[in-house]
Structures are given as structure tokens and as C-alpha cells.
Amino acid sequence: MKLYVLNVKRYSFTSQSGQEIQGVTTTCINDTADMTKDFKGKSVVEIKTSDLQAWNLFTAVPAYYDVEFLMSTNSKRQTVLKLVTARLLQEQKS
């Protein structure tokens, strides 16, 4: 899936219960225009992962990436996407 990555942010904090929470949030724009009766344009999407290696996948930002996901379910039987790889397609020139 082709995405335009706007920014990538690492986070790390301790929850109120004492559990350490860390991960990476990637903010991007879906390159496919959404045209429905209630929406025009392109969607902004946040991809969150607890895999800190995702930080290293994005070598240039902002830029276009070909992103691959695996789909699975969590313990609540909800569909979740796992970021597998991100390949730089075109870096944004200043």
C-alpha cells in the first residue's frame, strides 16, 4: 500500500498501573482519494505499533513509502494490523 508518511514519533512512558508502554506512531496520508457522499479527499491515518524497530523502517520523512501489513486478531477478536515493512519510494524535496 502506498502511503505518504508525514511524521514518525517514538514514545515511552509508565502507565498508572506501573506497566512500561512504548512504541512508534506513524502519521500518514493514504494515497488513494476517498470519494463518498460524505467525504472528499485523502484520509489521514495513524499507524501505532509496540515494535520499536518500526522507527528504523522510515529513513526519510516526509516521503512516499510502500508499506506492507499482516492482519490478525487480538484477544478481543478485533482485527489488528502489524507493520511488516516500509520501503522508501520517493523522498520529499525541500
N, CA, C and O atoms as a MOPAC input file, in Angstrom:
PM7 MOZYME 1SCF
protein

 N      0.83900 1    -1.15900 1     0.00000 1
 C      0.00000 1     0.00000 1     0.00000 1
 C      0.89600 1     1.23700 1     0.00000 1
 O      1.82100 1     1.34100 1     0.80600 1
 N      0.62100 1     2.16000 1    -0.89500 1
 C      1.42500 1     3.37800 1    -0.98300 1
 C      0.86800 1     4.42900 1    -0.02100 1
 O     -0.31100 1     4.77900 1    -0.07400 1
 N      1.74700 1     4.92500 1     0.86000 1
 C      1.36400 1     5.94000 1     1.83700 1
 C      2.37500 1     7.08100 1     1.80000 1
 O      3.55900 1     6.87300 1     1.53800 1
 N      1.88600 1     8.28700 1     2.06700 1
 C      2.77200 1     9.43800 1     2.21900 1
 C      2.95600 1     9.65600 1     3.71800 1
 O      2.01700 1    10.05700 1     4.40500 1
 N      4.14100 1     9.39800 1     4.22000 1
 C      4.42300 1     9.48300 1     5.65000 1
 C      4.77500 1    10.93300 1     5.99700 1
 O      5.71700 1    11.51000 1     5.45500 1
 N      3.99000 1    11.50200 1     6.91700 1
 C      4.20100 1    12.87900 1     7.35000 1
 C      5.18700 1    12.97500 1     8.49900 1
 O      6.06700 1    13.83700 1     8.50400 1
 N      5.03600 1    12.07000 1     9.49300 1
 C      5.94300 1    12.08300 1    10.62800 1
 C      5.94000 1    10.73200 1    11.32200 1
 O      5.01100 1     9.93900 1    11.17000 1
 N      6.99900 1    10.48600 1    12.08700 1
 C      7.16400 1     9.25800 1    12.86400 1
 C      7.59900 1     9.68000 1    14.26700 1
 O      8.52200 1    10.47900 1    14.42800 1
 N      6.91600 1     9.12900 1    15.28600 1
 C      7.19600 1     9.54200 1    16.66500 1
 C      7.34300 1     8.32200 1    17.56800 1
 O      6.49200 1     7.43300 1    17.56300 1
 N      8.43700 1     8.28100 1    18.35100 1
 C      8.62700 1     7.23400 1    19.37000 1
 C      8.02500 1     7.71300 1    20.67300 1
 O      8.02300 1     8.90900 1    20.96600 1
 N      7.51400 1     6.77400 1    21.45500 1
 C      7.01600 1     7.13600 1    22.78200 1
 C      7.37700 1     6.04900 1    23.78000 1
 O      7.53000 1     4.87800 1    23.43100 1
 N      7.51000 1     6.47500 1    25.04300 1
 C      7.82100 1     5.56000 1    26.13100 1
 C      7.34800 1     6.21600 1    27.42200 1
 O      7.74700 1     7.33600 1    27.74000 1
 N      6.48800 1     5.50700 1    28.16900 1
 C      6.01100 1     6.02900 1    29.44300 1
 C      5.56700 1     4.86900 1    30.32200 1
 O      5.44500 1     3.73200 1    29.86500 1
 N      5.33200 1     5.17400 1    31.58000 1
 C      4.85900 1     4.17400 1    32.52900 1
 C      3.39900 1     4.46600 1    32.84600 1
 O      3.04900 1     5.58900 1    33.20900 1
 N      2.54900 1     3.45100 1    32.70800 1
 C      1.11600 1     3.62100 1    32.96500 1
 C      0.87000 1     3.76300 1    34.46700 1
 O      1.77800 1     3.55400 1    35.27200 1
 N     -0.34000 1     4.11200 1    34.83200 1
 C     -0.69300 1     4.27500 1    36.24500 1
 C     -0.54400 1     2.96700 1    37.01100 1
 O     -0.31600 1     2.97000 1    38.22100 1
 N     -0.67400 1     1.83900 1    36.29400 1
 C     -0.52400 1     0.52900 1    36.94600 1
 C      0.93500 1     0.08800 1    37.03400 1
 O      1.22600 1    -0.98700 1    37.56000 1
 N      1.86700 1     0.92000 1    36.51600 1
 C      3.28700 1     0.60400 1    36.58700 1
 C      3.83100 1    -0.13600 1    35.37500 1
 O      5.01200 1    -0.48200 1    35.34300 1
 N      2.99200 1    -0.38200 1    34.37800 1
 C      3.42600 1    -1.07900 1    33.16700 1
 C      4.12900 1    -0.09700 1    32.23200 1
 O      3.63300 1     1.00000 1    31.97500 1
 N      5.29900 1    -0.51300 1    31.72500 1
 C      6.01300 1     0.32800 1    30.76900 1
 C      5.37800 1     0.16100 1    29.39900 1
 O      5.20700 1    -0.95700 1    28.91400 1
 N      5.03100 1     1.28500 1    28.77700 1
 C      4.39800 1     1.27800 1    27.46400 1
 C      5.30200 1     2.04700 1    26.52200 1
 O      5.69700 1     3.17800 1    26.80600 1
 N      5.62700 1     1.42500 1    25.40100 1
 C      6.47200 1     2.08600 1    24.41200 1
 C      6.04800 1     1.66000 1    23.01900 1
 O      5.43100 1     0.61200 1    22.83100 1
 N      6.39100 1     2.49000 1    22.05200 1
 C      6.03900 1     2.15400 1    20.68600 1
 C      6.37800 1     3.27300 1    19.72900 1
 O      7.11500 1     4.20400 1    20.05500 1
 N      5.81300 1     3.15400 1    18.53000 1
 C      6.05200 1     4.10400 1    17.45000 1
 C      4.70600 1     4.44100 1    16.80900 1
 O      3.90500 1     3.55200 1    16.51900 1
 N      4.47100 1     5.73100 1    16.59400 1
 C      3.27800 1     6.18700 1    15.88500 1
 C      3.72300 1     6.83000 1    14.58500 1
 O      4.58200 1     7.71200 1    14.58100 1
 N      3.13500 1     6.38600 1    13.48200 1
 C      3.42600 1     6.93600 1    12.16400 1
 C      2.16600 1     7.61100 1    11.64100 1
 O      1.10800 1     6.98600 1    11.57000 1
 N      2.27500 1     8.88000 1    11.27700 1
 C      1.14700 1     9.61300 1    10.72400 1
 C      1.35200 1     9.73500 1     9.22600 1
 O      2.39900 1    10.19300 1     8.76600 1
 N      0.34000 1     9.32000 1     8.46400 1
 C      0.49100 1     9.31100 1     7.01100 1
 C     -0.83100 1     9.62700 1     6.31300 1
 O     -1.89500 1     9.67800 1     6.93200 1
 N     -0.72400 1     9.83400 1     5.02100 1
 C     -1.88400 1    10.09200 1     4.17900 1
 C     -2.00900 1     8.92600 1     3.21300 1
 O     -1.05100 1     8.55400 1     2.53500 1
 N     -3.20700 1     8.35500 1     3.16400 1
 C     -3.49600 1     7.29800 1     2.19900 1
 C     -3.46800 1     7.93100 1     0.81200 1
 O     -4.16000 1     8.92000 1     0.57000 1
 N     -2.68300 1     7.37500 1    -0.09500 1
 C     -2.51000 1     7.97100 1    -1.42700 1
 C     -3.75200 1     7.83800 1    -2.30100 1
 O     -3.85600 1     8.51500 1    -3.32300 1
 N     -4.68800 1     6.98600 1    -1.92100 1
 C     -5.90900 1     6.79900 1    -2.69200 1
 C     -6.95700 1     7.78900 1    -2.20700 1
 O     -7.23700 1     7.86200 1    -1.01000 1
 N     -7.53200 1     8.54600 1    -3.11900 1
 C     -8.56000 1     9.51700 1    -2.74400 1
 C     -9.83600 1     8.78700 1    -2.35700 1
 O    -10.27400 1     7.85700 1    -3.03400 1
 N    -10.42200 1     9.23500 1    -1.24800 1
 C    -11.70400 1     8.69700 1    -0.80100 1
 C    -12.80100 1     9.62300 1    -1.31300 1
 O    -12.78900 1    10.82300 1    -1.04000 1
 N    -13.73100 1     9.06900 1    -2.04400 1
 C    -14.84000 1     9.86000 1    -2.55200 1
 C    -16.13400 1     9.13700 1    -2.21200 1
 O    -16.50300 1     8.16400 1    -2.86800 1
 N    -16.80400 1     9.61000 1    -1.20200 1
 C    -18.09700 1     9.05800 1    -0.81800 1
 C    -19.07500 1    10.21600 1    -0.75100 1
 O    -18.71100 1    11.36500 1    -1.00300 1
 N    -20.29900 1     9.91400 1    -0.41400 1
 C    -21.28100 1    11.00000 1    -0.33600 1
 C    -20.99400 1    11.94600 1     0.82700 1
 O    -21.47000 1    13.08100 1     0.83800 1
 N    -20.20700 1    11.47500 1     1.81700 1
 C    -19.93600 1    12.28700 1     2.99600 1
 C    -18.48600 1    12.73600 1     3.13900 1
 O    -18.15000 1    13.41700 1     4.10700 1
 N    -17.61700 1    12.36600 1     2.19000 1
 C    -16.19100 1    12.68000 1     2.33900 1
 C    -15.55100 1    12.85800 1     0.97500 1
 O    -15.81200 1    12.08500 1     0.05300 1
 N    -14.71100 1    13.88200 1     0.84700 1
 C    -13.93200 1    14.11200 1    -0.37000 1
 C    -12.48800 1    14.32300 1     0.02900 1
 O    -12.20900 1    15.02600 1     1.00100 1
 N    -11.56100 1    13.72100 1    -0.70900 1
 C    -10.14600 1    13.94500 1    -0.45500 1
 C     -9.41500 1    12.71000 1    -0.00700 1
 O     -9.82000 1    11.58800 1    -0.31000 1
 N     -8.32400 1    12.92100 1     0.72300 1
 C     -7.46700 1    11.82700 1     1.18000 1
 C     -7.51800 1    11.73500 1     2.69700 1
 O     -7.61500 1    12.75100 1     3.38600 1
 N     -7.45200 1    10.51500 1     3.21300 1
 C     -7.56700 1    10.27700 1     4.65100 1
 C     -6.20700 1    10.32900 1     5.33700 1
 O     -5.20900 1     9.83500 1     4.81100 1
 N     -6.18800 1    10.93700 1     6.52500 1
 C     -5.00500 1    10.90200 1     7.38400 1
 C     -5.15600 1     9.68600 1     8.29000 1
 O     -6.20300 1     9.47900 1     8.90300 1
 N     -4.08900 1     8.88000 1     8.36800 1
 C     -4.12400 1     7.62900 1     9.11000 1
 C     -2.97300 1     7.60500 1    10.10900 1
 O     -1.85800 1     8.00900 1     9.78000 1
 N     -3.23900 1     7.13000 1    11.33800 1
 C     -2.18300 1     6.90200 1    12.31600 1
 C     -1.96900 1     5.40900 1    12.46100 1
 O     -2.91100 1     4.65400 1    12.70300 1
 N     -0.72100 1     4.99100 1    12.31000 1
 C     -0.35200 1     3.58800 1    12.48000 1
 C      0.44100 1     3.50500 1    13.77500 1
 O      1.48700 1     4.13900 1    13.90500 1
 N     -0.05200 1     2.72500 1    14.73500 1
 C      0.64000 1     2.57100 1    16.01900 1
 C      1.13800 1     1.14100 1    16.14600 1
 O      0.44600 1     0.19000 1    15.78200 1
 N      2.35400 1     1.00700 1    16.67000 1
 C      2.92500 1    -0.31000 1    16.89100 1
 C      3.77500 1    -0.29100 1    18.15600 1
 O      4.39100 1     0.72300 1    18.48200 1
 N      3.80600 1    -1.40500 1    18.85800 1
 C      4.67800 1    -1.51900 1    20.03200 1
 C      6.06900 1    -2.01100 1    19.63400 1
 O      6.95200 1    -2.12600 1    20.48400 1
 N      6.26700 1    -2.30100 1    18.35300 1
 C      7.55600 1    -2.76000 1    17.84400 1
 C      8.45400 1    -1.54500 1    17.58000 1
 O      8.25400 1    -0.82900 1    16.59900 1
 N      9.42700 1    -1.31500 1    18.43900 1
 C     10.30000 1    -0.14900 1    18.30200 1
 C     11.15800 1    -0.18700 1    17.04600 1
 O     11.68800 1     0.84800 1    16.64000 1
 N     11.31100 1    -1.35200 1    16.41900 1
 C     12.08200 1    -1.45400 1    15.17600 1
 C     11.40800 1    -0.69500 1    14.03300 1
 O     12.05800 1    -0.38300 1    13.03600 1
 N     10.12100 1    -0.39700 1    14.16400 1
 C      9.41200 1     0.36200 1    13.12700 1
 C     10.05000 1     1.73400 1    12.92400 1
 O     10.00300 1     2.28400 1    11.82400 1
 N     10.64300 1     2.28600 1    13.97700 1
 C     11.32600 1     3.57900 1    13.87700 1
 C     12.38800 1     3.54300 1    12.77900 1
 O     12.54500 1     4.51100 1    12.03500 1
 N     13.11100 1     2.43700 1    12.67900 1
 C     14.20700 1     2.30800 1    11.71600 1
 C     13.73400 1     2.07900 1    10.28400 1
 O     14.51800 1     2.23800 1     9.34900 1
 N     12.47800 1     1.71200 1    10.09500 1
 C     11.95700 1     1.47500 1     8.74200 1
 C     11.80900 1     2.77000 1     7.95000 1
 O     11.88100 1     2.76400 1     6.72100 1
 N     11.60400 1     3.87000 1     8.65200 1
 C     11.34500 1     5.15100 1     7.98900 1
 C     12.60500 1     6.00300 1     8.02200 1
 O     12.86400 1     6.71500 1     8.99200 1
 N     13.38500 1     5.92100 1     6.95100 1
 C     14.69300 1     6.56300 1     6.88700 1
 C     14.63500 1     8.01600 1     6.45300 1
 O     15.56900 1     8.77500 1     6.71300 1
 N     13.55200 1     8.41700 1     5.79500 1
 C     13.37300 1     9.79900 1     5.35000 1
 C     11.90700 1    10.17000 1     5.56700 1
 O     11.00200 1     9.41200 1     5.21800 1
 N     11.69100 1    11.34900 1     6.14900 1
 C     10.33000 1    11.80400 1     6.40500 1
 C     10.29900 1    13.30900 1     6.19000 1
 O     11.20500 1    13.99100 1     6.66900 1
 N      9.32600 1    13.85900 1     5.51100 1
 C      8.21300 1    13.19100 1     4.83700 1
 C      8.66200 1    12.52700 1     3.54500 1
 O      9.61800 1    12.96000 1     2.90200 1
 N      7.95500 1    11.47200 1     3.18400 1
 C      8.29100 1    10.72800 1     1.96700 1
 C      7.19000 1     9.71900 1     1.65200 1
 O      6.35700 1     9.39300 1     2.49700 1
 N      7.21300 1     9.23500 1     0.40500 1
 C      6.31000 1     8.16000 1    -0.00700 1
 C      6.94600 1     6.81400 1     0.31500 1
 O      8.13400 1     6.60400 1     0.06800 1
 N      6.14100 1     5.89700 1     0.87100 1
 C      6.59600 1     4.55000 1     1.20000 1
 C      5.60600 1     3.51900 1     0.67700 1
 O      4.40000 1     3.75800 1     0.61300 1
 N      6.14500 1     2.37700 1     0.30900 1
 C      5.33600 1     1.20200 1     0.04100 1
 C      5.32700 1     0.42000 1     1.34500 1
 O      6.36400 1    -0.08900 1     1.77100 1
 N      4.16100 1     0.32200 1     1.98300 1
 C      4.04000 1    -0.25300 1     3.31200 1
 C      3.29400 1    -1.57300 1     3.23300 1
 O      2.29700 1    -1.69200 1     2.52100 1
 N      3.78900 1    -2.57200 1     3.97400 1
 C      3.16400 1    -3.88800 1     3.99300 1
 C      2.73200 1    -4.22800 1     5.42000 1
 O      3.46400 1    -3.98800 1     6.37900 1
 N      1.52900 1    -4.79200 1     5.53900 1
 C      0.96700 1    -5.15900 1     6.82900 1
 C      0.59400 1    -6.63700 1     6.84900 1
 O      0.36400 1    -7.24700 1     5.80400 1
 N      0.53900 1    -7.20600 1     8.05700 1
 C     -0.07100 1    -8.51600 1     8.29300 1
 C     -1.33000 1    -8.26600 1     9.10100 1
 O     -1.34200 1    -7.41000 1     9.98600 1
 N     -2.39200 1    -9.00800 1     8.80500 1
 C     -3.63100 1    -8.85800 1     9.52900 1
 C     -3.82200 1   -10.03500 1    10.47000 1
 O     -3.61700 1   -11.18600 1    10.08600 1
 N     -4.21900 1    -9.74100 1    11.71600 1
 C     -4.50200 1   -10.79500 1    12.68800 1
 C     -5.60000 1   -10.30200 1    13.61600 1
 O     -6.18400 1    -9.24400 1    13.38000 1
 N     -5.88300 1   -11.05800 1    14.66400 1
 C     -6.87000 1   -10.63200 1    15.64600 1
 C     -6.22500 1   -10.60600 1    17.02400 1
 O     -5.28600 1   -11.35000 1    17.30900 1
 N     -6.75000 1    -9.73700 1    17.86300 1
 C     -6.23600 1    -9.66200 1    19.23000 1
 C     -7.08300 1   -10.52800 1    20.15700 1
 O     -7.95300 1   -11.26300 1    19.69200 1
 N     -6.83700 1   -10.44900 1    21.45700 1
 C     -7.54800 1   -11.29700 1    22.40900 1
 C     -9.04900 1   -10.97800 1    22.48300 1
 O     -9.84100 1   -11.79000 1    22.96000 1
 N     -9.42400 1    -9.78900 1    22.00400 1
 C    -10.84700 1    -9.41000 1    21.98500 1
 C    -11.50100 1    -9.71500 1    20.63500 1
 O    -12.62000 1    -9.28400 1    20.35600 1
 N    -10.76500 1   -10.47700 1    19.79900 1
 C    -11.21500 1   -10.85600 1    18.45800 1
 C    -11.40800 1    -9.64600 1    17.52200 1
 O    -12.21100 1    -9.69000 1    16.59000 1
 N    -10.67000 1    -8.59100 1    17.78600 1
 C    -10.68700 1    -7.41600 1    16.92900 1
 C     -9.56300 1    -7.54000 1    15.90200 1
 O     -8.49400 1    -8.07400 1    16.19800 1
 N     -9.81400 1    -7.04800 1    14.71200 1
 C     -8.79600 1    -7.08100 1    13.67100 1
 C     -7.72300 1    -6.04400 1    13.97000 1
 O     -8.02600 1    -4.88700 1    14.26300 1
 N     -6.46700 1    -6.47000 1    13.89400 1
 C     -5.33300 1    -5.56900 1    14.09000 1
 C     -4.36300 1    -5.75000 1    12.92800 1
 O     -4.22800 1    -6.84100 1    12.37300 1
 N     -3.68900 1    -4.65600 1    12.57500 1
 C     -2.67900 1    -4.69400 1    11.52400 1
 C     -1.30300 1    -4.58700 1    12.14700 1
 O     -1.08800 1    -3.76900 1    13.04200 1
 N     -0.37200 1    -5.40000 1    11.68700 1
 C      1.01300 1    -5.34100 1    12.15400 1
 C      1.87300 1    -4.85300 1    10.99800 1
 O      1.86300 1    -5.43100 1     9.91100 1
 N      2.61300 1    -3.78400 1    11.24700 1
 C      3.51100 1    -3.23200 1    10.24800 1
 C      4.65900 1    -4.20500 1    10.01900 1
 O      5.38800 1    -4.53700 1    10.95400 1
 N      4.82500 1    -4.66500 1     8.78400 1
 C      5.86400 1    -5.64500 1     8.45800 1
 C      7.08200 1    -4.95500 1     7.86000 1
 O      8.21100 1    -5.18000 1     8.29700 1
 N      6.84700 1    -4.11300 1     6.86000 1
 C      7.96400 1    -3.45400 1     6.19700 1
 C      7.50500 1    -2.14200 1     5.57800 1
 O      6.32400 1    -1.94900 1     5.29000 1
 N      8.45600 1    -1.25700 1     5.38400 1
 C      8.20300 1     0.01700 1     4.71000 1
 C      9.40200 1     0.30100 1     3.80700 1
 O     10.54100 1     0.38100 1     4.26800 1
 N      9.12300 1     0.44800 1     2.52700 1
 C     10.19000 1     0.67100 1     1.54300 1
 C     10.04900 1     2.09500 1     0.99500 1
 O      8.99600 1     2.47500 1     0.48300 1
 N     11.11700 1     2.86600 1     1.11200 1
 C     11.11900 1     4.24300 1     0.62400 1
 C     10.93000 1     4.26500 1    -0.87900 1
 O     11.65800 1     3.59700 1    -1.61300 1
 N      9.95200 1     5.03200 1    -1.33700 1
 C      9.69900 1     5.16600 1    -2.77700 1
 C     10.20600 1     6.49600 1    -3.31600 1
 O     10.91300 1     6.54800 1    -4.32300 1
 N      9.82800 1     7.57400 1    -2.62400 1
 C     10.20900 1     8.90100 1    -3.10700 1
 C     10.30000 1     9.86000 1    -1.93800 1
 O      9.32300 1    10.08600 1    -1.22400 1
 N     11.48600 1    10.42100 1    -1.75000 1
 C     11.70400 1    11.36300 1    -0.67000 1
 C     11.16900 1    12.73100 1    -1.08700 1
 O     11.30400 1    13.11800 1    -2.24800 1
 N     10.56700 1    13.46300 1    -0.15900 1
 C     10.05800 1    14.80400 1    -0.42500 1
 C     11.22200 1    15.77500 1    -0.46500 1
 O     12.01900 1    15.83400 1     0.47100 1
 N     11.32100 1    16.52400 1    -1.52800 1
 C     12.38800 1    17.52600 1    -1.67000 1
 C     11.93400 1    18.84600 1    -1.06600 1
 O     10.78200 1    19.25000 1    -1.22600 1
 N     12.86400 1    19.52500 1    -0.36100 1
 C     12.53900 1    20.82700 1     0.25700 1
 C     12.63400 1    21.92800 1    -0.74400 1
 O     12.39800 1    23.08900 1    -0.40900 1

